[in-house]
Amino acid sequence: MQAQLVLASASPRRKDLLAQINISTIINPVDFDETPLPDEDPVAYVRRIAAGKSALCAEQLGIDLPVLAADTAVVLDGKILGKPKDEEDAIAMLSALSGRSHQVLTAVSLRGKQHRQTLSVSEVTFRLLGESEIRAYWRTGEPVDKAGAYAIQGLGSIFVVTINGSFSGVVGLPLFETAELLAKEGIHPLL
């Protein structure tokens, strides 16, 4: 199948989610500084990062295919929880999420005939977590490169009491919103 778009991401999860809706991609991750700006609002942050990644990828490749990029942030009390730096950072994040609700924001940027963006906001509630199980979870290796130090599509799912919003958005690419953007570019999963 001929590629329908360029995915500006090395995330295997995003590639798999696009394949799930029958979208074929060329993978072209970009090296983009994801440092939040001082006092940057989490919504503005994910939108800026997704747009920056798609712009850089489009500029680097210079081809006619649309470019899709996304950015996901776990937000607790208005603060972005990035990927953990080490075990203690992951333990602090998961302890903070324990027994509470948090938001997962995923911005999607599509550059084709024009630039379009969308945002998925989901609320995830964790059960109370014990320190021993948090440490055991860290030892699985799953939290290492995950925003908020957990993967809802993996072992981290056992911590989730409820999710209100997009499961695929929490994984890293909200499929409903992404399909709507793609349709505006003439890319239809079912046609």
Summary of the structure (lengths in Angstrom):
residues: 191
radius of gyration: 16.7
end to end distance: 13.5
largest distance: 51.3
contacts: 610
relative contact order: 0.18
helix: 38%
strand: 25%
